[in-house]
């Protein structure tokens, strides 16, 4: 564990917007965190989890089970993750670098629903 910083997960990470450093694009919200234990038994964050499979269990109840069930019906097996090694900063938003692949549901919606709309894509000026 290098470059460790003590953060309060609920205050500093959960439900924060994730922003990509390269283009300032909004990536996702931090829906949950993946934790591991160090040699002394202290937890530390290994990855940011996103999407309905991560958020559903946090919400709980009927709504949480519905979110998780729909995601599984659409073929999701586990929540998309961003390794903490890709996190470049934590402020009012969580900033990440590296090459991020969009979640499967987002790719499906973009290719099947958004791209066929005339004028949905335009050339950059």
N, C-alpha and C positions, 0 to 999 in steps of 0.2 A: 504494500500500500504506500504509494508515493504521492507527494503533493496533497496530503489529506487536509481537509478543512472541516471543522465541526459545524454542522447545519442542523436545524430543527426541521425534520422532514415535512411535517404538516405546514409549518410556517413558511419555509423557504423553497419547497419543491412542489408539493402536491397542488394540483389545479392551476399551476403557472403555465403561461403560454411558452411554447418552445419556438425559438426563432433561429433560422439557419443563417450562419455568419456570412456566407458567400453572397447571397442575394437579398437578405432581409425577409425572406419568405416565411410566413407563419406555417409551422410544420404540424403542430398538434398541441394538445394540452397534456400535462403530466397527469395521467389517470391513476397510476399506481407506481410502486417502486419494487425492484427486485433487490433483495437483501442477501448478504452472506455474513458469516461470522469470522472474525480474525482469530489469531492464536489465543488471545485472552478471553474470547467469547463475546466480544463487543460487535454489535451489528454495524455494517457499512453498506452503502448503496453501490450495487454493481451495474444497474441499468434502469432506465426510465421505461415504463410500460405505457402503452397507449391503446385506445380503442375500447370497444364495448366488452371484450373479454377481460380487460383490466378494470374497467369502471364498474361493470355489473356487480361483482362481489362486494365492492366498496359501498355501493348504494344499498344492496340487499333487498329483501322483500320481493314482492311480485314484479316490480319494475326492473330490479336488478336481474332476476331470473329471466324475464322476458328479453332484456338486452342481450344477455349471454346466449339464450336459446336461438334468437334470430341470427346472431353472428355465427353460431355453429351451423345453422341451416344453410347459411351462405358459404360455408366451407372453411371458416376460420378454425384453426387448430389451437393456436396459442397467440397471445397478444404480441403485436409488433414491439420491438425493443430498440432502444438507443443506448449503447454502452456508455458508461460514465467517462470512459477514455475519450469520447467524442465531445463531451461537454467542455466548452471553453470558458464559460462564465455563468454565474448565478447572480442576478440582480432582480429587477422587477419582472424580468423574463429569464428563462433558461436559454442560453446561447449555445448552439452546437455547430460543429464543423464537420468535415468529412462528407462522403457521398452517402446520401440517404435515399433509400428506395421507398416510394410511397406504399402504404398498406394495400393489401390485395383489394379490399372493398373500394378504396379510393381509385385505384387503377381501373377497376371494372366500371365504376360510375363514369369516369372520365372517357374511357374508350367506347362504351355502349350508349351512354346517354348524352354526354356533353359534346363530344367531337362531332356527332352527326348534325348538330344544330348549325344552320348556316350562320356564319359570322362569329361562331363561338371562339375561334382561334384567329388571331391577327398577327401580322408581322410586327416585330419591334421596330420602333422608329430610330 
